[in-house]
Amino acid sequence: MCGIVGAVGNSPVNQLLYDALLLLQHRGQDAAGIATMNGSSFSMHKANGMVRDVFRTRNMRSLPGNAGIGQVRYPTAGSASSEEEAQPFYVNAPFGLILAHNGNLTNAPALRDEMFYRDRRHINTNSDTEVLLNVLADELQRATDSIALDAASAFTAVTKVQKRLKGSYAVVALIAGYGLLAFRDPFGIRPLCIGRMDTPNGPEWLIASESVTLEGLGFKFVRDVAPGEAIFIGQDGQFQSKLCSENATLNPCIFEYVYLARPDSCIDGVTVYDVRLLMGNYLAEKIARETDVSQIDVVMPIPDSSRPAAMQVAKLLGVPYREGFFKNRYVGRTFIMPGQAMRKKSVRQKLNAMRLEFKDKNVLIVDDSIVRGTTSYEIVQMARDAGAKKVIFASAAPPVRFPNVYGIDMPTRSELVAYGRTHEEITKLIGADQLIYQDVEDLKKAVRDINPAITNFDASCFDGKYITGDITESYLDALEASRNTPKALADRQQGEVADLTGSQLHLHLASQE
């Protein structure tokens, strides 16, 4: 999971990109990077850490230009600790390309071999983003027969790229001297939207993972980028687009609505907050069927993403709603921390239970989802330590039983508490007296109630249906084996304590001095 942004303006965009990344910080806290284009020259700065830690005044001053891209990263492929895998990535031919990517390529190993044996291109890291960049560079080279580049050639290249790539991807890229190129995979798994601001000097454009980025910076939301669509914005602000896939269909990642996106974002015509309210409605109906509501004294959310669902549960059940857990906002999102030990330690650093709200009460705790079970277990124990008589745990999302291979860090079955376990076993593992999960179809209904045009989803982590059609049992076995090697495990542990000192990578243009 990552957050990406691209901008074309009439004045320097370095501050605009920085502010945009702050608004996308929830999508990745592992690394951040910004690249800008001044004429035909690039400048770039990237490093491990939060946005505020990576960029200092000296870094911002060394990022001139009226066009640029940025990314906040949480690693799902490659290394969690290596600064070399922070984005954006750069390649010098053709023209000069810099690219940032949100998603995950499921055929990256095959493409890597193809790059070496067929295209004679060197891949320097384990990141699938570098692979994607080189595939784009190769196809852009083939699509242009002269020194000049036009939008038609860029769209031809994207068409060829989409035929070679498998998996999920939302992409923003700079082409030196020409402009910004953005595109979305033919399944529309990862989100991407377009914003516009009209100024006396002409329009300015912003492409971002979530609409909240546009609204927070004064841009008007234009629309979502369609599945398989490519956008080309020249340095003069001219906007062009083309559908580059004949068989594109919209299959948004349903976990965006459950947890990943901010509640004030709108993705593919669906307001995230409204979905979470409806998730609460459907969850309340199931709770009423499976438990004695009269025995529940209070409903409590796990802040922040479960609040809308919990409020609806309390309202429909007629049970008092209380805030019993209080959040330390200076601890990152535990779901997206790279190591299990770090997540476990951070739960109690992040949340504190107020004894007054728990003592001698039967408590219904509502969370957005249960993935690894680490957080859920710690929360249940906190409730009991605070004096709760009985703890009922409800998840606004269905059981996560299958790995997500499209850009969310739940890639191995062994890490999922629901994989291969019965309902009773999961309940025992998290320490609850009763456990209630949302039904998969009810979750899908919650989204369709708002936008009936969405007929299908990537809900693979819940239902095991991988919409790209290329995920097999052997693929999942190989993925799990690679993630559990001593080197991979050591890397994730190293990522927990990675030095946040900024560094300049690939380009020596944004000086640290």
N, C-alpha and C positions, 0 to 999 in steps of 0.2 A: 504494500500500500504506500502510495506516495501522493504528493500534491504538486501539480505543475502549473506554470503560468507563462504566457507569452504576451508581449506588448509591442505595439508600433504607435509612436506618438509624434508630436511636433516639437518636442523639447526633450531633454534628457530623461530617461525612464528608470534610472538606477534606484531612486527613492520609491517610485511607483512599484517596482518589482519587489523591493524590500518590504514595503507595506503589504503587498499581496501575499508574500510568503508568511508574514505574521498571521494573516487571516487563514492560512492553510496549515498552520503549525500543528494542528490536531491530526493531520494526515501523515506526519512523519517527524520524529524528534531525534533521528540518528545522525543526519547530515543535512547540509543546505548548500546551495550554490546559485550563483547568478552569472550570466554571460550577457554582454552587451555588444552591439555592433555600431561602429562609428564609420560610416561610409563602407569601405571594404575591409576594415580592420576589426578584429575581435579583442575583447578584454574579458577575463574570467577570474572569478575567485570562488573557491569552494573548500569545505572542510567538514570534519565531523563536528556535531554539536547542534544546539538550537540556533535559530536564526539570529537572536540577539547576541549569542556568543561568537558566531562565525564572522559577522560583519562589524567592523569598526569604521570610524570616520575615514581613516586612511584607505581602507578597502573600497569604500563607496566613492571616494574621489578618483580612484583609478578605474572606474567603470563608466567611461563616457559613451554617449551614443543615444540615438532616438528610437532604437529598437533593441529588444532583449528578451531573454527567457530566464526562468528560475525554477528551482525544484527543492522541495523538502522530502527527505527520503527516510523510509523505514525499509530495511533490506528483507527481501523475500527470495532473492537469488544472488549468489555471489557471497561476498564477505561482509560481515557486520561491522568489522573493526577497521578495514582498510580505507584510508582516505582516498586512495586511488580510485575507489569505486563510487565515491560521491559524484553526483551529477551537477551540471551537464558534462557530456563527453564531446571531444573535438577530433575531427579528422581534416587533413589539409586539402584533400582532393575528392571530387572535383569542386572547384570554386572556393572551397572552405566551408565546412559544415560544423555546427554545434547543435546538440540535440539533448532533450530531456524526455523522460518516458515514465508513465504510470501504468503498471500492469506486470505481466510475466509471460515470456515466450515459452511455450511448452516444447518447441522443437529447437531450442537454442543449441544443444550439443550437435545436432545434425547440421545446422547452419554454420556453426563454428568450423566444422570440418570442410564444409562447402566453401567457406571463405578462404581457407588455406589451400585446398587442393585445386579448386577451380579458379578462384578470383585472385589468388596470390596476395591476400590481405592478412595483415598481422593483427591478431586480437591480443591485447596486452593484459586484460583482467579476466576475472570469472563472471563479470556482469553481463546479463543478457542485453542490457541497454547498449553496450559497446557493439555487440553483435548486430542489433537492430540498426544502429548508426551506419555500420559498414555495409549492410544490405542496401540501405537507402542510398548511400554513396555510390555503390556499384550500379544500381538501377538508374540513378540520376546521370551517371557517366554514359550509360548506354542510350538514354533518352535524348541526349543533347548531341547534335552533330556539328556544333560550332562553339565558339567562345562565349556566345550569348545564351542566356536562359530566359524562358518565358513561362507563364503559368501553365500553358498546355503541356510543356515538357515535364514540369514538376508533377502534374496530375498523371501523366503517363507513367512516370517513375513510381508514384504511389500505387497505381493500379498493379504494377508488377510486384511491388513490395508486398502488397496484401495477398497475392497469390503464393508468395514464398513463406510468409510468416504464419505461425499457428499460435493460438493463445489469445491473451488480451493485451491491448495497448491503446493508450491515448498519448499522443506525441506532439511536442512543439519543437521546432527546429529553426535555426537561422542559417540562411544561405548568404555568404559574404557578398556584399554589394547589391543584393537583390531584395531580400525581405524575409518574411516569416512564413514558414510552412507548418501547418497543423493537420493532423488526421486522427481518425478513430477507427478501431477495428470493425470488421463487417458484422460482428455480433453485438456491438455497442455495450460491451461488458463494463468497461470503466468509463466514468462520466467525463464530459468536456462541454463547455458552453462558451458563448460569444457575447461580449459586451462592447458597447459603442458610446463614445462621448463626443458630441459635436462642439467644436471650439471655433473661434474666429479664424484660425489658421487651417481649418479643415477637420475631418474626423480623426479621432484616436481610437485604437482598438485594443481590447484586452481579451485574451483567451485563457480560461482557467478551469480547474477541476470542478469547482463549485460556484454556484451563483452568488453565494454570500460574499465572495471575493469581489465581484463586480459591484454589488450594491454598497459594500463598505468603502469603496473607493470612488463612488459617484458616477459609475458607468451604468448605462441603461442595459438591462438584460435584453438581448435580441432574440436568441434561441439557443437550443442545444445543438451541438454538432451532431449530424445524423450518423448512424452506423455506416461505416465504409466511406464517409465523406472526407474530402480534403479541402483545406482552406489555404489560400495564398494571399498574403497582404504585402504589397510592394512598399518600398521605403517612402513612396509618395502617398501612402494611405489607401491606395486602390484595393478594394476587396473583391476577390474572386473565389468561387467554390465549384466543386464538381463531385458527384457521386462516383466513386472509383471502383465500386464492387457491384456486380450484377445481381448477386443473391443476398444482399445485406438485409438483416432482420434485427429488430430491437430486442435484446435479451439483457436488460440491466442487472447488475449484481444486486441481489436482494439484501445482502449484508450491508450495503451502503445505507439503506433505510433503517436497518436494525441498529447499527452502531457507528459506522465509519464517518458518515457525513454529519455536519453540524445541523441541528434541528431547524435553523432558519434558512437552510438551502433548499432549492427546488431542483430536482434532478429528473429529467425526462418528463416534465409536466406534472411531477408529483412533489408536493411539499413534504419534506421529511417529518416535520412536526405533526402534520395531520395523519401521516401513516402511523406514527407512534401512538397517537391517541386511539386510532382504530385498532391497533394491536392490543391496547388495553381493553377495548370493548370485547373483542373476541376472547381474550384471556379471561376476563371476568366471567363470561358465559361458561367456560370450561371449569373454572374454579367453583362456580355455583353447582355444577353437576357432580364434582368429585369430592367436595368437602362440606362440612357443616359450617356454613357461614356464621351462624349464631355464636360459634365458639371462637371466632376471630375478634380480638379486641382492637387491633390497629393494623393499618397497611402502611408500609414504609418502603420508599424507593432506595436504590443504591445510586447516589448522585454521580453523574448528572443525566446520562442518556436514558435512564429508565423512568425519569420523573413523569413525562406525559402519560405513559402506559399505567403507571402506578396510580396517578390521579384518577384516571378513568376506572380502574379496578375498584378503588375506594368508593367512587361515586355510584357505580352501578350495583355494588354489593351493599351499599348503605353502611359502610364501616368507616370510622374516623381515619383520616389521613394525617400522618405525622412524619416529621423529619427527625429521624433518630440517629442517622449517620451524618457526620460532618466532615467535609473534605478539606484537606490541605492542598491548596491549588498550586503549590510549588513543587509537587511531585508529578511526574509525567504519567501518561495513560498506561496502566499496567498491562493491558492486553498487548500493546505494541512494544513492550520491552523485549530485547532479544533473548534473554536467558531466564530459565525457570527460577533459579535462585533469586535473581533480581526482582522478578515479579512477586514472589512470595514475601520477601522482605519489605517491598514497597507498599503492599496492601495496608498494613497497619501503620505505616508512615503516612499513607494517603487518607485513610479513613479512621475516624474515632466514633465510638458508640456512646451516646449520652444515656447514662444509667436511668435517669428519670423516666425516659420514654419506654424502657424495656422491662423494668422491674415488675415481676409477677404478672406479666401479660402474655397472651397468646399472640404471636406476631406473624403477620404475613409479609415477607420480604419479596419485593419485586425487582428483578434485574433484567437488563436488556437481553442477555444471552449467557450461556454457560459453555465455555470452550474447553479449557484445560481442567477446570474445577478447582484450581489453586485459590483463586480469589473467593469463590463461593464457600469453600471450606473455612477460610479465615473469617469471612463475614458471619457465618453461622456461629463459629466459636466466639466471636466478639459479642454477638447477641446473647448467647448463653452466659458469658462472663458478666454481661451487664444486667443479668437477672431475669431474662426471658424464660417463661415456663415451657412454652412450646414454640418451635420455629417451623413455619411452613415456608418453603422456598418456591417461588414461581418465576419462570423464565418467559419473557415476552417473545422469545424466539424458540423454534423447535430444537431438539437435540442435534448438536453438531457431531455427526457420525462419520463424515468423510473428509478427506483432505481437500483444502482449497488450493488449486494450482494456478489460479488466475490473478495472483498479486496480493493475497492476504496471507499472513504468516500463520497458517495452520496446515502445513504441508505433510505431516506424518501422522499416521493413524495412532501410533503409540502415545502421542501427546494429547489425544482427544479423550476426555473422560467418558463420553458416551459410546465410543467405539468398542464393539464387542461385549458390551455390558448390558444387563437387564436394567429396567427402571428401578427395581429395588436395590440393585448393586450401586447404581449412581447415587441414589438417595442416601445410602449408608456411607459412601465415600465422602460426600460433602457434609455429612453429619446432621442432616435435616430430619425432622419428624415426618415430613411429607414433602414431596416434590411434584410440581405441576408444570408441564411444558406446553407451550403453544403448539397447535397443530400446523403442519406445513401448509395445508390448503387454506387455513384461516389467515396465515401470514400473507400468502399470495392474494387472497381476497382483500386484505387491508390496503394493498397497493392498487389493485384493480378497482376498488370502490372509488378511488380518486381519479384514476386514468384507465378507463376500460380498454383503451387502445393497446395497452401493453398486454399482450397475450401470452408471453413466455418470459422466463427469468433465468438467470444463472443462479440457481439455488442448490448448486452441487454439494455444498458442505452439509446440506440438510437431506437432500433426496438422492445424492449419488449420481445424478444425471449430468454428465459433462457435455455441454452443448457444442463444443468444437469438434466432438466426434473422434478425437485422436488419443484419448486417455484410456489406457488399458491397465489391467492389474499388474502387469510386468513393469509398466511405466511408474506406477505408484511404489512398487517394490524397490525399483532403482532409485527413486527420489528419496525414499526413506533410508536406504542404505548410504547414500551420499551424505545425507544430513547427520547421520549417526557415526560417521568416521571420527576418530580421535582429533583430526585436524579441524573438522567442522565444529565439533563440540568445544574445542579450545578457542576457536575464533569467536563463538558466541559468548563465551565467558569473558574473553578479552574485550568484546564490544561493550560489556557492562561497565567496565572501568576505563574506557577509552579516553585518552587525553583530548580535551576540548580545544587545545591550542590550534588556531587557524593556520592554514598553509596554502600556498599557491601551487596549483597542479596544472601540468600540461602546458599552460601558457605562462610566460614570464612577463605579463603585462600589468597585472594587478599586484603591485609590490607590497610586501609585508613590512618593508622598512619604513 
